Amino acid sequence: MVKKWFVINLIFSFILISDIAGAAVPMVGDKATDFSLTSVNGERVTLSQHKGSVVVLGLFHICDPCMNQATEMQKLLNEGKTKAVFIGVNTEGDTKEDVLAYLGEFKTKITFPYLIDPAQDVYKKYTQRFMPTLIIIDGDGIIRYRGSATPKDAILAEIKKITGK
């Protein structure tokens, strides 16, 4: 199953690179662009505050595929198999009220910080083409994985590549 998702993500990455034609897209090996946003709970979260930790960053809209990806992230977090930091960002510019209503529809309660981005700064910085977009960043702030629709086992496998654990 992990191989299937790897191949799908490889194809998506190829399409992403060829589709953008020169746009500055942070890809695997690039430094992750810092941002600071507020969560739906009112907490201010900055990517750089997690320096030294592996960060699993989900870039989402209000849609079913994004709900599925956030749920996969939460399931992995609930299993406690990793010490990675999980962050979700609504990159569509939706209101806090709309995002809270959307999160209320989830069958699995999301406990990781879910940030709102009314100006769509993260969307612009990360040139998001696919919904959802999943980015895994190492402790030095380098993007080590970029894909879409990644199941929890594949997320864990990518984290283990980074941490060696």
C-alpha positions as CSV (number, residue, x, y, z in Angstrom):
1,M,0.0,0.0,0.0
2,V,2.9,2.4,0.9
3,K,4.5,1.7,-2.5
4,K,1.2,2.6,-4.3
5,W,1.0,5.9,-2.5
6,F,4.7,6.6,-3.2
7,V,4.1,6.1,-6.9
8,I,1.0,8.3,-6.9
9,N,2.9,11.0,-5.0
10,L,5.8,10.7,-7.4
11,I,3.5,11.2,-10.4
12,F,1.8,14.2,-8.6
13,S,5.2,15.7,-7.9
14,F,6.2,15.4,-11.6
15,I,3.0,17.0,-12.7
16,L,3.4,19.8,-10.1
17,I,7.0,20.6,-11.3
18,S,6.0,20.6,-14.9
19,D,2.7,22.5,-14.4
20,I,4.3,25.4,-12.6
21,A,6.8,26.3,-15.3
22,G,9.3,28.5,-13.4
23,A,7.2,29.5,-10.4
24,A,9.2,29.3,-7.1
25,V,7.8,26.3,-5.5
26,P,9.4,25.1,-2.3
27,M,10.2,21.4,-3.0
28,V,12.0,18.6,-1.2
29,G,15.5,19.9,-0.2
30,D,14.4,23.5,0.1
31,K,14.2,25.5,3.3
32,A,10.6,25.7,4.5
33,T,9.3,29.3,4.4
34,D,8.3,30.5,7.9
35,F,4.8,31.8,8.7
36,S,2.9,32.9,11.8
37,L,-0.9,32.3,12.0
38,T,-3.6,32.0,14.6
39,S,-5.4,28.7,15.3
40,V,-9.1,28.3,15.5
41,N,-8.6,28.2,19.3
42,G,-6.8,31.6,19.3
43,E,-3.3,30.3,19.7
44,R,-0.5,32.0,17.7
45,V,1.6,29.4,15.9
46,T,4.9,30.1,14.0
47,L,6.5,27.4,12.0
48,S,10.0,28.4,13.3
49,Q,8.9,27.8,16.9
50,H,9.2,24.1,16.1
51,K,12.8,24.2,15.0
52,G,14.5,21.0,16.1
53,S,11.3,19.0,15.6
54,V,9.9,17.2,12.6
55,V,6.8,19.0,11.5
56,V,3.9,17.4,9.5
57,L,2.2,20.3,7.8
58,G,-1.2,19.8,6.2
59,L,-2.4,22.5,3.8
60,F,-6.2,22.2,3.5
61,H,-9.3,23.7,2.1
62,I,-12.9,22.8,3.2
63,C,-13.3,19.6,1.2
64,D,-13.6,15.9,1.7
65,P,-10.1,15.0,0.5
66,C,-8.7,17.5,3.0
67,M,-10.9,16.0,5.8
68,N,-9.5,12.6,5.0
69,Q,-5.9,13.8,5.1
70,A,-6.4,15.7,8.4
71,T,-8.0,12.5,9.8
72,E,-5.0,10.4,8.7
73,M,-2.7,12.9,10.5
74,Q,-4.9,12.8,13.6
75,K,-5.0,9.0,13.7
76,L,-1.2,8.9,13.5
77,L,-1.0,11.5,16.3
78,N,-3.4,9.4,18.4
79,E,-1.3,6.3,18.0
80,G,1.6,8.0,19.7
81,K,4.2,6.4,17.4
82,T,6.0,9.6,16.6
83,K,7.0,12.8,18.4
84,A,6.5,14.9,15.3
85,V,4.5,18.1,15.5
86,F,1.3,18.2,13.5
87,I,-0.1,21.4,12.1
88,G,-3.1,22.0,9.8
89,V,-3.6,25.2,7.8
90,N,-6.8,26.3,6.1
91,T,-5.2,28.0,3.1
92,E,-8.4,29.0,1.3
93,G,-9.0,32.1,3.4
94,D,-12.2,30.8,5.0
95,T,-13.5,32.4,8.1
96,K,-12.9,31.0,11.6
97,E,-16.6,30.2,11.9
98,D,-16.6,28.3,8.6
99,V,-13.5,26.3,9.6
100,L,-14.9,25.5,13.0
101,A,-18.2,24.3,11.4
102,Y,-16.1,22.2,9.0
103,L,-14.0,20.7,11.8
104,G,-17.3,19.9,13.7
105,E,-18.2,17.5,10.8
106,F,-15.1,15.3,11.4
107,K,-15.8,11.8,12.8
108,T,-12.3,12.0,14.4
109,K,-11.8,15.1,16.6
110,I,-8.8,17.1,15.4
111,T,-6.5,18.0,18.3
112,F,-3.5,19.4,16.5
113,P,-3.4,23.2,15.9
114,Y,-5.6,24.0,12.9
115,L,-4.7,27.5,11.6
116,I,-6.7,30.0,9.6
117,D,-5.0,32.0,6.9
118,P,-7.4,34.8,5.8
119,A,-4.8,36.5,3.6
120,Q,-3.8,33.1,2.0
121,D,-0.2,33.8,2.8
122,V,0.7,30.1,3.3
123,Y,-1.1,29.2,0.1
124,K,1.0,31.7,-1.8
125,K,4.3,30.8,-0.1
126,Y,3.9,27.1,-0.7
127,T,2.3,27.4,-4.2
128,Q,-0.3,24.8,-3.3
129,R,-1.6,23.0,-6.4
130,F,-3.2,19.8,-4.9
131,M,-5.8,19.4,-2.3
132,P,-4.7,18.4,0.2
133,T,-0.9,19.1,0.3
134,L,1.2,17.4,2.9
135,I,4.7,18.7,3.7
136,I,7.1,17.1,6.2
137,I,9.9,19.3,7.4
138,D,12.9,18.1,9.3
139,G,14.3,19.7,12.5
140,D,16.6,22.0,10.5
141,G,13.6,23.5,8.6
142,I,14.3,21.6,5.4
143,I,11.4,20.1,3.4
144,R,11.9,16.4,3.3
145,Y,8.6,15.3,1.8
146,R,5.9,17.0,-0.3
147,G,2.9,15.1,-1.5
148,S,-0.9,14.8,-1.6
149,A,-3.4,12.3,0.0
150,T,-0.8,10.5,2.1
151,P,-2.1,7.7,4.4
152,K,-0.9,7.6,8.0
153,D,1.5,4.6,7.5
154,A,3.2,6.5,4.6
155,I,3.5,9.6,6.8
156,L,5.1,7.5,9.6
157,A,7.5,5.9,7.1
158,E,8.6,9.4,5.9
159,I,9.1,10.6,9.5
160,K,11.2,7.4,10.2
161,K,13.4,8.2,7.2
162,I,14.1,11.6,8.8
163,T,14.5,10.5,12.4
164,G,16.0,7.1,11.8
165,K,13.5,5.8,14.4
